[in-house]
C-alpha cells in the first residue's frame, strides 16, 4: 500500500478545542486572572477567545462570534454562577457555534452534547443501562451507562443540550433536580451522583419553536437566558458571512476567489430585505417568505456558490453560481414563497441596474425548471 493509502483520513471539521488549540494554549499562558473552579481559563480569557483580540505577547486571537461583546460577557458570567445558560434566538444566530466555543474554552471539551429531538428519551439526560450486564448481574454501577450530563457532573465540565424545546416536556423536567440540587439520583442503586464544581449546562432553543415543548416555569428559572439577535447592520452581516465562508472554503479545499465581496453583499441584502419586509432604502414594502433567511443560510448559499465556481466555473464566484442556492433558500413553500420571490425579482432586483446579472441568472433558472 502507498503512503497515501495508509495515511490517517483528514477530519472534515475538528472540534473547537482542537481547531483552536494554539489560541487556547496562548491564552492559558498569559492568563493570570482568577478562574472559577475547574475552568481552564478565566472569564476574561474566555471572552477574549470568543471575541478575539491581541495578547500582550503579540498573539492574535481570532474572533469566533461577531456580535455584542456585552452579550458574550453576560453568557460567560452566567456560567460562573449556579444557574445554567440558555441561548435563545431564531435559527441561524450562532447559538450552537457559541455554545461549542464556550464549552471548549471553559472545560477544554465541547464533546459532551445531548441533541434534542422529539424522540429524545429521559436516558439521554440521565443514564442508561448495558442490558447484557444488567440481565446477567443485576443492577450495578458496572452495568450503568453514563450519559453526557452525568459525565459532565462527574468531571466538573459543561454539557451542551441542543434544541431544548424540541425535547418532550416530561423529559426536559429531568434537568430540574440536576440543575437545582446539582445531584443525579440513581434509585436503582440507592445512590446518587453529585456534581463536581465547574459543572453547568448550556442549552440552545429557537424562538420559532415556541409552543413546541415550552419550558416549564420551574426549569426556566434554572437558566439565565441570553437572546442572540440577528446582525444589526448589513456590513456586520457581510463580515460574518465572509469570515465563515472563507473558513469553510479552506476546510473544504475549494480553490475559489472571494476577493470581490459583491456577491456576498447582494445575497445578504436579499435576505435582510425579505426577512424585514422592506427594502434597504425603506421605499418598497415586501412580503416575507416562510423561510427564516438567517445569516447561516446566507453562509450556506455562498459556500455552495464557492463550490460551483471552483468545480464548474473559472474560480470566481458570480451571480449564476449563487442564484440556485439563493432561490432554494427563499422558496421553501413551492406555492406561497414562489409568488413572493417572483414579486421581489420583478419589483426590486429587476430595477437595480447593477443587479441585472443576478436577475438574469434567477430568471434562467425558471426556464430550466
Secondary structure, 3 states (H helix, E strand, C coil): CCHHHHCCCCCCCCCHHHHCHHHHHHHHHHCCCCCCCCCCCCHHHHHHHHHCEECCCCCEECCCCCCCHHHHHHHHHHHCCCCEEEEEECCCCCHHHHHHHHHHHHHCCCCCEEECCCCCCHHHHCEEECHHHHHHHCCCHHHEEECHHHHHHHHCCEEEEECHHHCCHHHHCHHHHHHHHCEEEEHHHCEEEECCCCCEEEEEEEHHHCCCCCCCHHHHCCEEEEECCCCCCHHHHHHHHHHHHHHHHHHCCCCCECCCCHHHHHHHHHHHHHHHCECCCCCCECCCCCCCCCHHHHHHHHHHHHHHHHHHCCCECCHHHHHHHHHHHHCCCCCHHHHHHHHHHHHHHCCCHHHHHHHHHHHHHHHHC
